[in-house]
Amino acid sequence: MKKKRFSEEQIISILKENEAGIPIRELARKYGFCEQTFYRWKSKFGGMEVSDARKLKKLEEENRRLKQLVGELSLDNQALKWVIEKNA
């Protein structure tokens, strides 16, 4: 997986700088990202505090783990059904 250049804390501080009145182009030049990246960050982290971003990250990780668990259980269930049908 690609390593991120900016942490959630840095992204939120950049968004807050924009809310304080610094233009997006100036922030993009200062920190080295493109304007589209800023708008992507704003759609994901807009209005959040650092603690909210940490909670979001934990929830996303838990959701990923649960999806993986459901997938594994579905495969087990499918294999058991196949064995039962074969024996019947």
C-alpha positions in Angstrom: 0.0 0.0 0.0 1.2 3.5 -0.8 2.7 5.4 2.1 0.8 8.7 2.8 2.8 11.9 2.8 0.6 13.7 5.2 -0.9 12.5 8.5 -4.5 13.2 9.4 -3.3 15.8 11.9 -1.3 17.6 9.2 -4.3 17.5 6.8 -6.7 18.9 9.3 -4.2 21.7 10.2 -3.9 22.5 6.4 -7.7 22.7 6.2 -7.9 25.0 9.2 -5.3 27.3 7.6 -7.6 27.5 4.6 -10.5 28.3 6.8 -8.4 31.1 8.4 -8.2 32.7 5.0 -5.0 31.4 3.3 -5.8 30.6 -0.4 -5.6 27.0 -1.6 -3.0 27.8 -4.3 -0.7 29.2 -1.6 -1.2 26.2 0.7 -0.6 23.8 -2.3 2.7 25.6 -3.1 3.8 25.7 0.5 3.2 22.0 1.3 3.6 20.5 -2.1 0.3 19.0 -3.1 -2.2 19.7 -5.9 -5.5 21.5 -5.6 -7.5 18.4 -6.3 -5.9 16.7 -3.3 -7.0 19.6 -1.2 -10.6 19.2 -2.3 -10.4 15.4 -1.7 -9.1 16.1 1.8 -11.9 18.6 2.4 -14.6 16.2 1.4 -13.2 13.5 3.8 -11.9 15.6 6.7 -13.8 18.9 6.4 -15.1 20.1 9.7 -13.3 17.4 11.7 -11.0 17.7 14.7 -7.9 15.5 15.1 -9.8 13.3 17.6 -12.6 12.8 15.1 -10.1 11.7 12.4 -8.5 9.2 14.8 -12.0 7.7 15.5 -12.7 7.5 11.8 -9.4 5.7 11.2 -10.2 3.2 13.9 -13.7 2.6 12.6 -12.4 2.1 9.0 -9.8 -0.4 10.3 -12.5 -2.3 12.3 -14.8 -2.3 9.2 -12.0 -3.7 7.1 -11.4 -6.4 9.7 -15.1 -7.3 9.9 -15.4 -7.5 6.1 -12.5 -9.9 6.0 -14.0 -12.0 8.7 -17.4 -12.2 6.9 -15.6 -13.2 3.7 -13.7 -16.0 5.5 -16.9 -17.3 7.2 -18.7 -17.3 3.9 -16.0 -19.4 2.3 -16.2 -21.8 5.2 -19.9 -22.0 4.9 -19.7 -22.6 1.2 -17.2 -25.4 1.7 -19.3 -27.1 4.3 -22.4 -27.0 2.0 -20.3 -28.5 -0.7 -19.1 -31.4 1.6 -22.7 -32.0 2.7 -24.0 -32.2 -0.9 -21.2 -34.5 -1.9 -21.9 -36.9 1.0 -25.7 -36.9 0.4 
